[in-house]
Amino acid sequence: MSDAMAGLHLPSSVVDKAVAEALAEDLGLGGDVTTVSTVPHGTRASGVIAARKAGVVSGVQLAEAAFKTLDPFTEFEVVVGDGGKVEAGGVIARVSGDARVLLTGERTALNFLGHMSGIATLTAKYVAAVAGTKARIIDTRKTTPGLRAIEKFAVRCGGGVNHRFGLFDAVLIKDNHIIAAGGIGAALERARSHAGHMVKVEIEVTNLDEVDEALKYAPDALLLDNMPPALLKAAVAEVAGRVITEASGGVTLETVRGIAETGVDLISVGALTHSAPVLDIGLDFNAQS
């Protein structure tokens, strides 16, 4: 794990809330009837959380919390932390404690780990695909409702960068805003008069005429939407470094390198959070002696 990744950390308030809701959903009003009915009270167990496939780890904090919320005396040893790489069969963490607790918390822990590690792993592939260019891979608001902070954290674990977190922290004027406002100029003028001096303003454009019009009103960034590489390159040249450029729309692992080579600053990829496959991770108990 790199020094940059070593500082990755989710606020405890985010972790605690997500884990509490996940456990409540799983346990309902009756608790873990399978475990309680089959495993004797006081049974101890230990095991490893291991990756079935290679990938980038994310969600270790939540996995640990899934067990320790049920029993704070559960022992949880992190082997590969958030942002670290794991090979197929590699151990992510070692756990030991009350067998009932480990069995009850298992699926919640693995659900978070698998989902978040899948996002981190896919993000890392996009980041690797644009290596050597100036472009940075960023996420979008296309996230699972209620899990945005967690999914965006996973993007950071994979080496990506976060776009705005919601409607509240930046102005992003898109095509329907422009239509409703009466045009690019009207939309930007209203945004500038309303937003505070700390709020960034970005606007979507689709051709060079719109680029030129938007630049007259000095936005902080241009969202170059669904432009083919040749047009992207021309748009970047037209901007000439005056504002940040973001390419967006239908980006895939096959096309992202060509997009990056146009000189754009940012490439937003909705697939990072809405289409990442889960990384297969399991909990394997050690055999009883």
JOSUL-V870206 format. One record per pair of residues at least 6 apart in sequence whose C-alpha atoms are under 6 Angstrom apart, sorted by the first residue. I is the first residue (numbers start at 0). J is the second residue. D is the distance in whole Angstrom. If there is no record, write none. Layout:
I_J_D + I_J_D
//
This chain:
0_83_5 + 4_82_5 + 14_61_6 + 18_65_6 + 42_98_6 + 43_96_6 + 43_97_5 + 43_98_5 + 44_95_6 + 44_96_6 + 44_98_5 + 45_94_6 + 45_95_4 + 45_284_6 + 45_285_6 + 46_93_6 + 46_94_5 + 46_283_5 + 46_284_4 + 46_285_5 + 47_92_6 + 47_93_4 + 47_282_6 + 47_283_5 + 48_90_6 + 48_91_6 + 48_92_5 + 48_281_6 + 48_282_4 + 49_88_6 + 49_89_5 + 49_90_4 + 49_91_5 + 49_280_6 + 49_281_6 + 50_87_6 + 50_88_5 + 50_89_6 + 50_280_4 + 51_87_5 + 51_88_5 + 51_279_5 + 51_280_5 + 52_87_4 + 53_85_5 + 53_86_4 + 53_87_4 + 54_84_6 + 54_85_6 + 54_120_5 + 55_83_6 + 55_84_4 + 55_116_6 + 55_119_6 + 55_120_5 + 56_81_5 + 56_82_5 + 56_83_5 + 56_116_5 + 57_81_5 + 57_115_5 + 57_116_5 + 57_153_6 + 58_111_6 + 58_112_5 + 58_115_6 + 62_108_4 + 65_104_5 + 65_108_5 + 66_104_5 + 67_73_6 + 73_96_5 + 74_94_6 + 74_95_5 + 75_93_6 + 75_94_5 + 76_92_5 + 76_93_5 + 77_92_4 + 78_91_5 + 78_92_5 + 79_91_5 + 82_156_4 + 113_277_5 + 113_278_5 + 113_279_6 + 113_280_6 + 114_277_5 + 115_153_5 + 116_278_6 + 117_275_6 + 117_276_5 + 117_277_4 + 117_278_5 + 118_153_6 + 118_271_6 + 118_275_5 + 119_153_5 + 119_154_5 + 119_156_6 + 119_157_4 + 120_157_6 + 122_154_6 + 122_157_5 + 122_271_6 + 123_157_5 + 123_158_6 + 128_256_6 + 129_256_5 + 134_259_5 + 134_263_6 + 134_264_5 + 134_265_5 + 135_265_5 + 136_159_5 + 136_266_5 + 137_159_6 + 137_160_5 + 137_161_5 + 137_162_6 + 137_266_6 + 137_267_5 + 138_161_6 + 138_162_6 + 138_267_5 + 138_268_5 + 139_162_6 + 139_269_5 + 141_269_6 + 142_272_6 + 142_273_6 + 169_198_6 + 169_199_5 + 170_200_5 + 171_201_5 + 171_202_6 + 172_202_5 + 173_203_5 + 177_183_6 + 177_186_6 + 180_186_5 + 199_219_6 + 200_218_6 + 200_219_5 + 201_218_6 + 201_219_6 + 201_220_5 + 201_221_6 + 202_221_5 + 202_222_6 + 203_221_6 + 203_222_4 + 204_223_5 + 205_223_6 + 205_224_5 + 219_242_6 + 220_242_5 + 220_243_4 + 220_244_6 + 221_244_5 + 222_245_5 + 223_245_6 + 223_246_5 + 224_247_5 + 224_248_6 + 225_247_6 + 225_248_5 + 228_258_6 + 232_261_5 + 244_263_5 + 244_264_5 + 245_264_6 + 245_265_4 + 245_266_6 + 246_266_5 + 247_267_5
//
